[in-house]
Amino acid sequence: MAKHNYYSETLKIQIVERLLSGESGSSLREEFNIPSRGTIYRWKQWYMKGEIHRFKTSSGRPLEQETSIYQTLQDKEKELELLKKFFSKERW
């Protein structure tokens, strides 16, 4: 069974950038001793979506604080949309 390794945020970004520059995923896995085949591609997906903050955690799960901030933001956006609908109907 493979040992769980920790990869720093900067190392993950460097690995993804090397993958994007044309190096093969299997050679990078071997070089950095990454046990799972999909890990590098998951990092690439996050990188391409701009979710670099997910590299900070070892499992890629959002930190509890980030989750609560994200939920607060979603709630405020919903509230704003409701207010926009309400005021647009009031004026007409």
PDB file as gemmi writes it, atoms N, CA and C in Angstrom:
CRYST1    1.000    1.000    1.000  90.00  90.00  90.00 P 1                      
ATOM      1  N   MET A   1       0.841  -1.179   0.000  1.00  0.00           N  
ATOM      2  CA  MET A   1       0.000   0.000   0.000  1.00  0.00           C  
ATOM      3  C   MET A   1       0.884   1.239   0.000  1.00  0.00           C  
ATOM      4  N   ALA A   2       0.480   2.218  -0.768  1.00  0.00           N  
ATOM      5  CA  ALA A   2       1.263   3.441  -0.914  1.00  0.00           C  
ATOM      6  C   ALA A   2       1.123   4.325   0.315  1.00  0.00           C  
ATOM      7  N   LYS A   3       2.217   4.982   0.629  1.00  0.00           N  
ATOM      8  CA  LYS A   3       2.241   5.921   1.743  1.00  0.00           C  
ATOM      9  C   LYS A   3       1.608   7.231   1.303  1.00  0.00           C  
ATOM     10  N   HIS A   4       0.868   7.864   2.204  1.00  0.00           N  
ATOM     11  CA  HIS A   4       0.281   9.164   1.903  1.00  0.00           C  
ATOM     12  C   HIS A   4       1.377  10.216   1.961  1.00  0.00           C  
ATOM     13  N   ASN A   5       1.575  10.906   0.878  1.00  0.00           N  
ATOM     14  CA  ASN A   5       2.601  11.929   0.800  1.00  0.00           C  
ATOM     15  C   ASN A   5       1.963  13.301   0.888  1.00  0.00           C  
ATOM     16  N   TYR A   6       2.748  14.258   1.368  1.00  0.00           N  
ATOM     17  CA  TYR A   6       2.293  15.632   1.408  1.00  0.00           C  
ATOM     18  C   TYR A   6       3.048  16.406   0.339  1.00  0.00           C  
ATOM     19  N   TYR A   7       2.323  17.145  -0.472  1.00  0.00           N  
ATOM     20  CA  TYR A   7       2.918  17.961  -1.509  1.00  0.00           C  
ATOM     21  C   TYR A   7       2.527  19.413  -1.249  1.00  0.00           C  
ATOM     22  N   SER A   8       3.524  20.282  -1.221  1.00  0.00           N  
ATOM     23  CA  SER A   8       3.239  21.688  -0.945  1.00  0.00           C  
ATOM     24  C   SER A   8       2.450  22.307  -2.103  1.00  0.00           C  
ATOM     25  N   GLU A   9       1.849  23.425  -1.808  1.00  0.00           N  
ATOM     26  CA  GLU A   9       1.049  24.139  -2.812  1.00  0.00           C  
ATOM     27  C   GLU A   9       1.896  24.511  -4.025  1.00  0.00           C  
ATOM     28  N   THR A  10       3.098  25.004  -3.779  1.00  0.00           N  
ATOM     29  CA  THR A  10       3.963  25.416  -4.890  1.00  0.00           C  
ATOM     30  C   THR A  10       4.420  24.220  -5.716  1.00  0.00           C  
ATOM     31  N   LEU A  11       4.681  23.090  -5.058  1.00  0.00           N  
ATOM     32  CA  LEU A  11       5.083  21.898  -5.797  1.00  0.00           C  
ATOM     33  C   LEU A  11       3.946  21.396  -6.683  1.00  0.00           C  
ATOM     34  N   LYS A  12       2.730  21.423  -6.170  1.00  0.00           N  
ATOM     35  CA  LYS A  12       1.576  21.004  -6.966  1.00  0.00           C  
ATOM     36  C   LYS A  12       1.432  21.877  -8.213  1.00  0.00           C  
ATOM     37  N   ILE A  13       1.608  23.175  -8.038  1.00  0.00           N  
ATOM     38  CA  ILE A  13       1.508  24.096  -9.173  1.00  0.00           C  
ATOM     39  C   ILE A  13       2.611  23.813 -10.185  1.00  0.00           C  
ATOM     40  N   GLN A  14       3.821  23.575  -9.691  1.00  0.00           N  
ATOM     41  CA  GLN A  14       4.933  23.265 -10.593  1.00  0.00           C  
ATOM     42  C   GLN A  14       4.678  21.975 -11.368  1.00  0.00           C  
ATOM     43  N   ILE A  15       4.141  20.971 -10.701  1.00  0.00           N  
ATOM     44  CA  ILE A  15       3.837  19.697 -11.360  1.00  0.00           C  
ATOM     45  C   ILE A  15       2.795  19.907 -12.455  1.00  0.00           C  
ATOM     46  N   VAL A  16       1.738  20.666 -12.145  1.00  0.00           N  
ATOM     47  CA  VAL A  16       0.684  20.928 -13.130  1.00  0.00           C  
ATOM     48  C   VAL A  16       1.243  21.713 -14.311  1.00  0.00           C  
ATOM     49  N   GLU A  17       2.074  22.696 -14.041  1.00  0.00           N  
ATOM     50  CA  GLU A  17       2.652  23.485 -15.132  1.00  0.00           C  
ATOM     51  C   GLU A  17       3.554  22.634 -16.025  1.00  0.00           C  
ATOM     52  N   ARG A  18       4.268  21.692 -15.431  1.00  0.00           N  
ATOM     53  CA  ARG A  18       5.075  20.775 -16.237  1.00  0.00           C  
ATOM     54  C   ARG A  18       4.180  19.862 -17.063  1.00  0.00           C  
ATOM     55  N   LEU A  19       3.063  19.442 -16.491  1.00  0.00           N  
ATOM     56  CA  LEU A  19       2.106  18.619 -17.231  1.00  0.00           C  
ATOM     57  C   LEU A  19       1.547  19.402 -18.415  1.00  0.00           C  
ATOM     58  N   LEU A  20       1.209  20.658 -18.191  1.00  0.00           N  
ATOM     59  CA  LEU A  20       0.673  21.505 -19.250  1.00  0.00           C  
ATOM     60  C   LEU A  20       1.708  21.829 -20.325  1.00  0.00           C  
ATOM     61  N   SER A  21       2.990  21.791 -19.944  1.00  0.00           N  
ATOM     62  CA  SER A  21       4.038  22.072 -20.923  1.00  0.00           C  
ATOM     63  C   SER A  21       4.351  20.868 -21.804  1.00  0.00           C  
ATOM     64  N   GLY A  22       3.725  19.729 -21.495  1.00  0.00           N  
ATOM     65  CA  GLY A  22       3.884  18.587 -22.388  1.00  0.00           C  
ATOM     66  C   GLY A  22       4.464  17.327 -21.770  1.00  0.00           C  
ATOM     67  N   GLU A  23       4.916  17.396 -20.525  1.00  0.00           N  
ATOM     68  CA  GLU A  23       5.446  16.183 -19.890  1.00  0.00           C  
ATOM     69  C   GLU A  23       4.297  15.221 -19.607  1.00  0.00           C  
ATOM     70  N   SER A  24       4.596  13.946 -19.609  1.00  0.00           N  
ATOM     71  CA  SER A  24       3.539  12.952 -19.391  1.00  0.00           C  
ATOM     72  C   SER A  24       3.209  12.838 -17.906  1.00  0.00           C  
ATOM     73  N   GLY A  25       1.954  12.546 -17.643  1.00  0.00           N  
ATOM     74  CA  GLY A  25       1.495  12.388 -16.273  1.00  0.00           C  
ATOM     75  C   GLY A  25       2.162  11.220 -15.580  1.00  0.00           C  
ATOM     76  N   SER A  26       2.397  10.132 -16.321  1.00  0.00           N  
ATOM     77  CA  SER A  26       3.009   8.955 -15.701  1.00  0.00           C  
ATOM     78  C   SER A  26       4.457   9.221 -15.304  1.00  0.00           C  
ATOM     79  N   SER A  27       5.192   9.986 -16.097  1.00  0.00           N  
ATOM     80  CA  SER A  27       6.576  10.292 -15.723  1.00  0.00           C  
ATOM     81  C   SER A  27       6.615  11.210 -14.496  1.00  0.00           C  
ATOM     82  N   LEU A  28       5.675  12.146 -14.412  1.00  0.00           N  
ATOM     83  CA  LEU A  28       5.608  13.028 -13.242  1.00  0.00           C  
ATOM     84  C   LEU A  28       5.208  12.243 -11.993  1.00  0.00           C  
ATOM     85  N   ARG A  29       4.273  11.313 -12.156  1.00  0.00           N  
ATOM     86  CA  ARG A  29       3.872  10.462 -11.029  1.00  0.00           C  
ATOM     87  C   ARG A  29       5.061   9.685 -10.493  1.00  0.00           C  
ATOM     88  N   GLU A  30       5.824   9.146 -11.399  1.00  0.00           N  
ATOM     89  CA  GLU A  30       6.981   8.353 -11.001  1.00  0.00           C  
ATOM     90  C   GLU A  30       8.044   9.221 -10.334  1.00  0.00           C  
ATOM     91  N   GLU A  31       8.296  10.387 -10.900  1.00  0.00           N  
ATOM     92  CA  GLU A  31       9.329  11.281 -10.369  1.00  0.00           C  
ATOM     93  C   GLU A  31       9.002  11.764  -8.963  1.00  0.00           C  
ATOM     94  N   PHE A  32       7.730  12.094  -8.719  1.00  0.00           N  
ATOM     95  CA  PHE A  32       7.333  12.655  -7.424  1.00  0.00           C  
ATOM     96  C   PHE A  32       6.667  11.642  -6.497  1.00  0.00           C  
ATOM     97  N   ASN A  33       6.652  10.375  -6.914  1.00  0.00           N  
ATOM     98  CA  ASN A  33       6.095   9.292  -6.100  1.00  0.00           C  
ATOM     99  C   ASN A  33       4.634   9.563  -5.717  1.00  0.00           C  
ATOM    100  N   ILE A  34       3.832   9.883  -6.713  1.00  0.00           N  
ATOM    101  CA  ILE A  34       2.407  10.137  -6.512  1.00  0.00           C  
ATOM    102  C   ILE A  34       1.677   8.826  -6.765  1.00  0.00           C  
ATOM    103  N   PRO A  35       1.023   8.259  -5.746  1.00  0.00           N  
ATOM    104  CA  PRO A  35       0.456   6.919  -5.882  1.00  0.00           C  
ATOM    105  C   PRO A  35      -0.757   6.806  -6.811  1.00  0.00           C  
ATOM    106  N   SER A  36      -1.621   7.773  -6.833  1.00  0.00           N  
ATOM    107  CA  SER A  36      -2.860   7.677  -7.602  1.00  0.00           C  
ATOM    108  C   SER A  36      -2.693   8.243  -9.003  1.00  0.00           C  
ATOM    109  N   ARG A  37      -3.274   7.565  -9.989  1.00  0.00           N  
ATOM    110  CA  ARG A  37      -3.165   8.012 -11.372  1.00  0.00           C  
ATOM    111  C   ARG A  37      -3.922   9.306 -11.624  1.00  0.00           C  
ATOM    112  N   GLY A  38      -5.013   9.525 -10.921  1.00  0.00           N  
ATOM    113  CA  GLY A  38      -5.852  10.684 -11.182  1.00  0.00           C  
ATOM    114  C   GLY A  38      -5.473  11.947 -10.435  1.00  0.00           C  
ATOM    115  N   THR A  39      -4.558  11.848  -9.509  1.00  0.00           N  
ATOM    116  CA  THR A  39      -4.220  12.990  -8.664  1.00  0.00           C  
ATOM    117  C   THR A  39      -3.725  14.183  -9.471  1.00  0.00           C  
ATOM    118  N   ILE A  40      -2.769  13.950 -10.354  1.00  0.00           N  
ATOM    119  CA  ILE A  40      -2.203  15.049 -11.135  1.00  0.00           C  
ATOM    120  C   ILE A  40      -3.273  15.684 -12.015  1.00  0.00           C  
ATOM    121  N   TYR A  41      -4.147  14.874 -12.573  1.00  0.00           N  
ATOM    122  CA  TYR A  41      -5.195  15.406 -13.444  1.00  0.00           C  
ATOM    123  C   TYR A  41      -6.251  16.163 -12.648  1.00  0.00           C  
ATOM    124  N   ARG A  42      -6.485  15.765 -11.405  1.00  0.00           N  
ATOM    125  CA  ARG A  42      -7.394  16.512 -10.528  1.00  0.00           C  
ATOM    126  C   ARG A  42      -6.776  17.876 -10.223  1.00  0.00           C  
ATOM    127  N   TRP A  43      -5.473  17.876  -9.930  1.00  0.00           N  
ATOM    128  CA  TRP A  43      -4.777  19.146  -9.695  1.00  0.00           C  
ATOM    129  C   TRP A  43      -4.849  20.023 -10.932  1.00  0.00           C  
ATOM    130  N   LYS A  44      -4.699  19.427 -12.092  1.00  0.00           N  
ATOM    131  CA  LYS A  44      -4.769  20.179 -13.349  1.00  0.00           C  
ATOM    132  C   LYS A  44      -6.154  20.805 -13.507  1.00  0.00           C  
ATOM    133  N   GLN A  45      -7.188  20.034 -13.190  1.00  0.00           N  
ATOM    134  CA  GLN A  45      -8.560  20.527 -13.304  1.00  0.00           C  
ATOM    135  C   GLN A  45      -8.769  21.734 -12.396  1.00  0.00           C  
ATOM    136  N   TRP A  46      -8.300  21.637 -11.167  1.00  0.00           N  
ATOM    137  CA  TRP A  46      -8.423  22.761 -10.236  1.00  0.00           C  
ATOM    138  C   TRP A  46      -7.654  23.967 -10.751  1.00  0.00           C  
ATOM    139  N   TYR A  47      -6.466  23.728 -11.265  1.00  0.00           N  
ATOM    140  CA  TYR A  47      -5.608  24.792 -11.793  1.00  0.00           C  
ATOM    141  C   TYR A  47      -6.302  25.506 -12.950  1.00  0.00           C  
ATOM    142  N   MET A  48      -6.888  24.732 -13.862  1.00  0.00           N  
ATOM    143  CA  MET A  48      -7.542  25.298 -15.034  1.00  0.00           C  
ATOM    144  C   MET A  48      -8.797  26.090 -14.649  1.00  0.00           C  
ATOM    145  N   LYS A  49      -9.471  25.684 -13.577  1.00  0.00           N  
ATOM    146  CA  LYS A  49     -10.667  26.388 -13.116  1.00  0.00           C  
ATOM    147  C   LYS A  49     -10.320  27.575 -12.223  1.00  0.00           C  
ATOM    148  N   GLY A  50      -9.043  27.733 -11.887  1.00  0.00           N  
ATOM    149  CA  GLY A  50      -8.634  28.835 -11.020  1.00  0.00           C  
ATOM    150  C   GLY A  50      -8.851  28.554  -9.546  1.00  0.00           C  
ATOM    151  N   GLU A  51      -8.997  27.286  -9.184  1.00  0.00           N  
ATOM    152  CA  GLU A  51      -9.239  26.908  -7.794  1.00  0.00           C  
ATOM    153  C   GLU A  51      -7.924  26.563  -7.100  1.00  0.00           C  
ATOM    154  N   ILE A  52      -6.966  27.457  -7.203  1.00  0.00           N  
ATOM    155  CA  ILE A  52      -5.641  27.242  -6.633  1.00  0.00           C  
ATOM    156  C   ILE A  52      -5.714  27.078  -5.112  1.00  0.00           C  
ATOM    157  N   HIS A  53      -6.696  27.707  -4.478  1.00  0.00           N  
ATOM    158  CA  HIS A  53      -6.827  27.610  -3.020  1.00  0.00           C  
ATOM    159  C   HIS A  53      -6.997  26.166  -2.561  1.00  0.00           C  
ATOM    160  N   ARG A  54      -7.471  25.289  -3.435  1.00  0.00           N  
ATOM    161  CA  ARG A  54      -7.671  23.882  -3.054  1.00  0.00           C  
ATOM    162  C   ARG A  54      -6.349  23.147  -2.878  1.00  0.00           C  
ATOM    163  N   PHE A  55      -5.256  23.709  -3.403  1.00  0.00           N  
ATOM    164  CA  PHE A  55      -3.948  23.088  -3.244  1.00  0.00           C  
ATOM    165  C   PHE A  55      -3.424  23.199  -1.814  1.00  0.00           C  
ATOM    166  N   LYS A  56      -4.003  24.096  -1.028  1.00  0.00           N  
ATOM    167  CA  LYS A  56      -3.505  24.325   0.328  1.00  0.00           C  
ATOM    168  C   LYS A  56      -3.774  23.147   1.255  1.00  0.00           C  
ATOM    169  N   THR A  57      -4.839  22.415   1.031  1.00  0.00           N  
ATOM    170  CA  THR A  57      -5.151  21.278   1.885  1.00  0.00           C  
ATOM    171  C   THR A  57      -4.567  20.015   1.292  1.00  0.00           C  
ATOM    172  N   SER A  58      -4.302  19.050   2.144  1.00  0.00           N  
ATOM    173  CA  SER A  58      -3.690  17.814   1.658  1.00  0.00           C  
ATOM    174  C   SER A  58      -4.680  16.977   0.854  1.00  0.00           C  
ATOM    175  N   SER A  59      -5.967  17.067   1.160  1.00  0.00           N  
ATOM    176  CA  SER A  59      -6.948  16.245   0.457  1.00  0.00           C  
ATOM    177  C   SER A  59      -7.687  17.006  -0.636  1.00  0.00           C  
ATOM    178  N   GLY A  60      -7.501  18.316  -0.713  1.00  0.00           N  
ATOM    179  CA  GLY A  60      -8.200  19.106  -1.705  1.00  0.00           C  
ATOM    180  C   GLY A  60      -9.571  19.563  -1.260  1.00  0.00           C  
ATOM    181  N   ARG A  61      -9.990  19.106  -0.103  1.00  0.00           N  
ATOM    182  CA  ARG A  61     -11.290  19.541   0.407  1.00  0.00           C  
ATOM    183  C   ARG A  61     -11.184  20.976   0.906  1.00  0.00           C  
ATOM    184  N   PRO A  62     -12.235  21.756   0.702  1.00  0.00           N  
ATOM    185  CA  PRO A  62     -12.196  23.136   1.194  1.00  0.00           C  
ATOM    186  C   PRO A  62     -12.058  23.162   2.717  1.00  0.00           C  
ATOM    187  N   LEU A  63     -11.297  24.102   3.216  1.00  0.00           N  
ATOM    188  CA  LEU A  63     -11.171  24.254   4.651  1.00  0.00           C  
ATOM    189  C   LEU A  63     -12.517  24.670   5.227  1.00  0.00           C  
ATOM    190  N   GLU A  64     -12.747  24.349   6.482  1.00  0.00           N  
ATOM    191  CA  GLU A  64     -14.035  24.640   7.112  1.00  0.00           C  
ATOM    192  C   GLU A  64     -14.341  26.131   7.064  1.00  0.00           C  
ATOM    193  N   GLN A  65     -13.344  26.956   7.298  1.00  0.00           N  
ATOM    194  CA  GLN A  65     -13.539  28.403   7.271  1.00  0.00           C  
ATOM    195  C   GLN A  65     -13.907  28.863   5.862  1.00  0.00           C  
ATOM    196  N   GLU A  66     -13.237  28.306   4.844  1.00  0.00           N  
ATOM    197  CA  GLU A  66     -13.546  28.678   3.468  1.00  0.00           C  
ATOM    198  C   GLU A  66     -14.963  28.264   3.107  1.00  0.00           C  
ATOM    199  N   THR A  67     -15.398  27.127   3.605  1.00  0.00           N  
ATOM    200  CA  THR A  67     -16.750  26.653   3.328  1.00  0.00           C  
ATOM    201  C   THR A  67     -17.777  27.614   3.904  1.00  0.00           C  
ATOM    202  N   SER A  68     -17.568  28.074   5.133  1.00  0.00           N  
ATOM    203  CA  SER A  68     -18.540  28.985   5.742  1.00  0.00           C  
ATOM    204  C   SER A  68     -18.544  30.332   5.028  1.00  0.00           C  
ATOM    205  N   ILE A  69     -17.382  30.802   4.604  1.00  0.00           N  
ATOM    206  CA  ILE A  69     -17.312  32.062   3.858  1.00  0.00           C  
ATOM    207  C   ILE A  69     -18.022  31.907   2.523  1.00  0.00           C  
ATOM    208  N   TYR A  70     -17.795  30.786   1.866  1.00  0.00           N  
ATOM    209  CA  TYR A  70     -18.432  30.518   0.579  1.00  0.00           C  
ATOM    210  C   TYR A  70     -19.954  30.463   0.750  1.00  0.00           C  
ATOM    211  N   GLN A  71     -20.430  29.817   1.802  1.00  0.00           N  
ATOM    212  CA  GLN A  71     -21.872  29.717   2.046  1.00  0.00           C  
ATOM    213  C   GLN A  71     -22.464  31.096   2.321  1.00  0.00           C  
ATOM    214  N   THR A  72     -21.764  31.921   3.086  1.00  0.00           N  
ATOM    215  CA  THR A  72     -22.225  33.281   3.365  1.00  0.00           C  
ATOM    216  C   THR A  72     -22.329  34.078   2.073  1.00  0.00           C  
ATOM    217  N   LEU A  73     -21.332  33.941   1.218  1.00  0.00           N  
ATOM    218  CA  LEU A  73     -21.340  34.633  -0.067  1.00  0.00           C  
ATOM    219  C   LEU A  73     -22.533  34.176  -0.916  1.00  0.00           C  
ATOM    220  N   GLN A  74     -22.785  32.882  -0.953  1.00  0.00           N  
ATOM    221  CA  GLN A  74     -23.918  32.357  -1.721  1.00  0.00           C  
ATOM    222  C   GLN A  74     -25.236  32.921  -1.182  1.00  0.00           C  
ATOM    223  N   ASP A  75     -25.374  32.974   0.144  1.00  0.00           N  
ATOM    224  CA  ASP A  75     -26.588  33.511   0.757  1.00  0.00           C  
ATOM    225  C   ASP A  75     -26.783  34.984   0.387  1.00  0.00           C  
ATOM    226  N   LYS A  76     -25.711  35.747   0.413  1.00  0.00           N  
ATOM    227  CA  LYS A  76     -25.794  37.171   0.065  1.00  0.00           C  
ATOM    228  C   LYS A  76     -26.157  37.367  -1.404  1.00  0.00           C  
ATOM    229  N   GLU A  77     -25.615  36.502  -2.268  1.00  0.00           N  
ATOM    230  CA  GLU A  77     -25.949  36.598  -3.693  1.00  0.00           C  
ATOM    231  C   GLU A  77     -27.426  36.291  -3.931  1.00  0.00           C  
ATOM    232  N   LYS A  78     -27.968  35.314  -3.228  1.00  0.00           N  
ATOM    233  CA  LYS A  78     -29.394  34.989  -3.352  1.00  0.00           C  
ATOM    234  C   LYS A  78     -30.251  36.158  -2.866  1.00  0.00           C  
ATOM    235  N   GLU A  79     -29.841  36.734  -1.745  1.00  0.00           N  
ATOM    236  CA  GLU A  79     -30.566  37.869  -1.198  1.00  0.00           C  
ATOM    237  C   GLU A  79     -30.542  39.046  -2.181  1.00  0.00           C  
ATOM    238  N   LEU A  80     -29.402  39.298  -2.788  1.00  0.00           N  
ATOM    239  CA  LEU A  80     -29.265  40.372  -3.756  1.00  0.00           C  
ATOM    240  C   LEU A  80     -30.166  40.138  -4.969  1.00  0.00           C  
ATOM    241  N   GLU A  81     -30.220  38.914  -5.458  1.00  0.00           N  
ATOM    242  CA  GLU A  81     -31.083  38.595  -6.593  1.00  0.00           C  
ATOM    243  C   GLU A  81     -32.562  38.826  -6.252  1.00  0.00           C  
ATOM    244  N   LEU A  82     -32.968  38.439  -5.058  1.00  0.00           N  
ATOM    245  CA  LEU A  82     -34.354  38.671  -4.625  1.00  0.00           C  
ATOM    246  C   LEU A  82     -34.661  40.166  -4.560  1.00  0.00           C  
ATOM    247  N   LEU A  83     -33.729  40.944  -4.030  1.00  0.00           N  
ATOM    248  CA  LEU A  83     -33.930  42.391  -3.953  1.00  0.00           C  
ATOM    249  C   LEU A  83     -33.999  43.011  -5.344  1.00  0.00           C  
ATOM    250  N   LYS A  84     -33.181  42.543  -6.257  1.00  0.00           N  
ATOM    251  CA  LYS A  84     -33.223  43.050  -7.630  1.00  0.00           C  
ATOM    252  C   LYS A  84     -34.584  42.765  -8.260  1.00  0.00           C  
ATOM    253  N   LYS A  85     -35.097  41.557  -8.059  1.00  0.00           N  
ATOM    254  CA  LYS A  85     -36.411  41.205  -8.613  1.00  0.00           C  
ATOM    255  C   LYS A  85     -37.509  42.068  -7.999  1.00  0.00           C  
ATOM    256  N   PHE A  86     -37.435  42.250  -6.683  1.00  0.00           N  
ATOM    257  CA  PHE A  86     -38.447  43.029  -5.989  1.00  0.00           C  
ATOM    258  C   PHE A  86     -38.467  44.469  -6.485  1.00  0.00           C  
ATOM    259  N   PHE A  87     -37.307  45.116  -6.546  1.00  0.00           N  
ATOM    260  CA  PHE A  87     -37.258  46.507  -6.949  1.00  0.00           C  
ATOM    261  C   PHE A  87     -37.544  46.698  -8.425  1.00  0.00           C  
ATOM    262  N   SER A  88     -37.231  45.735  -9.248  1.00  0.00           N  
ATOM    263  CA  SER A  88     -37.553  45.876 -10.657  1.00  0.00           C  
ATOM    264  C   SER A  88     -39.067  45.801 -10.883  1.00  0.00           C  
ATOM    265  N   LYS A  89     -39.785  45.033 -10.084  1.00  0.00           N  
ATOM    266  CA  LYS A  89     -41.238  44.944 -10.195  1.00  0.00           C  
ATOM    267  C   LYS A  89     -41.917  46.177  -9.625  1.00  0.00           C  
ATOM    268  N   GLU A  90     -41.337  46.754  -8.582  1.00  0.00           N  
ATOM    269  CA  GLU A  90     -41.917  47.933  -7.946  1.00  0.00           C  
ATOM    270  C   GLU A  90     -41.907  49.152  -8.859  1.00  0.00           C  
ATOM    271  N   ARG A  91     -40.881  49.279  -9.670  1.00  0.00           N  
ATOM    272  CA  ARG A  91     -40.751  50.452 -10.513  1.00  0.00           C  
ATOM    273  C   ARG A  91     -41.690  50.405 -11.712  1.00  0.00           C  
ATOM    274  N   TRP A  92     -42.116  49.267 -12.132  1.00  0.00           N  
ATOM    275  CA  TRP A  92     -42.963  49.158 -13.307  1.00  0.00           C  
ATOM    276  C   TRP A  92     -44.358  49.025 -12.852  1.00  0.00           C  
TER     277      TRP A  92                                                      
END                                                                             
